[in-house]
Amino acid sequence: QVHIMESGGGLVQPGGSLRLSCAAPESIFAMYTLSWYRQAPGKQRELIAFVTRLDKKHYKESVKGRFTISKNNAENTVHLQMNNLKVEDTAVYYCNARDESNDYWGQGTQVTVSS
């Protein structure tokens, strides 16, 4: 059983920042594409950012310039730094690790942006 664990969600005002973290086993962290998804109430889960094992990064257009995905190789952790948060960023955020054969999900962490 592969355990992926997110942390760092919470309540923040519009314009504020949060940093999400996702810890994965070393074998997963080194070889898989690591992604952050989110799912807002009544909406489909959407991909917002990913980083490949070769450190290539991709962002959903609506978060470019505000969100940054990064890997901490020493701690086998992938982070999502979220700045200038907007009400529409409110969602459950999920970490995902995927390769050609396997697909693992964390349990999700709630991010609420509200004044």
Protein Blocks (a to p, Z undefined) as FASTA:
>chain_A
ZZdddehiacddehiacdddddddfklmmmmccddddddehiacddfbdcdfkopacddf
klgokaccdddfklopacdddehiafklgccdddddddfkbccddebjaddddZZ
